[in-house]
Amino acid sequence: MKDVKLFLTDVDGCMTDGGMYYTASGDEFKRFCVHDGMGIVLLRKAGIPCGILTSEKTLIGLKRGEKLGLEYIYTGVGQVVDGLKQTKLDIAREICAELGITLENVCFVGDDVNDLDLLQHAGVAACPANAVDVVKNVPGIIHLTKKGGDGAIRELCEMILAAKKA
């Protein structure tokens, strides 16, 4: 964790509890944990750029990312855009090239099958307690004790910050 130079996370199931809440009129809303948000703010203050990579193409993820001041916000990942389909791994590689780092310097938090490609290549891979079994079985993955939306991101941020101080 000492070598982490970029922190990336999925949104649904990691920053949220994974629920999709809809009103009768079709409005969607999600619950985010403020402790997770502060963890990300602390990482950014320590000089670690942060970002979200989500397959959901909604304004909710974008707004949360903007509120946290994230350097990288990608929504709709995995959808075909202009004939191209980019995975979370593809995007992480692009960010690494921009920053002049490697995937070994990336910490990524994911909880479901669409996160597997990046989880299998990131230097530090982690999953919340509520991740699906196939994710929990990724070799070397850190099993967080907290569930998504209930402090899992903060738990990992504190681990990174402690490793940087050691």
Secondary structure, 3 states (H helix, E strand, C coil): CCCCCEEEECCCCCCCCCCCEECCCCCEECCCCHHHHHHHHHHHHCCCCEEEECCCCCHHHHHHHHHCCCCEEECCCCCEECCEECCHHHHHHHHHHHHCCCHHHEEEECCCHHHHHHHCCCCEEEECCCCCHHHHCCCCCEECCCCCCCCHHHHHHHHHHHHHHC
